[in-house]
Amino acid sequence: MIFSLAVYAAPYSSQASYSAYKFAMATLEQGHKLHRIFFYQDGAHNATNLASPPQDEFNLQQAWQSLAKDHNLDLVVCIAAALRRGVLNESEAKRYNKPSHNLADEFTISGLGQLVEAAVVSDRLISFG
């Protein structure tokens, strides 16, 4: 079965982002395919490279990155949601004359069309948040 996930919650404001991560891991362990993980609204905060949780806490942003590397996953952040929350890749930082960018490796910025496409391609689109 092909799944895509939509993550609407910030990483540490609720259990939703962590639940999405655990669901993604379980999906892959069961032999299913993950087509895309789309971060929307406050979910865009999952993609910042500037979050620094205490060392004794789970680092969700790094966990997403590792999962993406290990399984060649598509982690997409909604561009409008990212810009509103100060999550920028290098080209958007230049476009808006910002001094730096903070999009974590393995994440890409794109539009809502990527969420629509994920829904069309996947057997199930599961939302968290």
Summary of the structure (lengths in Angstrom):
residues: 129
radius of gyration: 14.0
end to end distance: 22.5
largest distance: 44.9
contacts: 410
relative contact order: 0.26
helix: 42%
strand: 22%
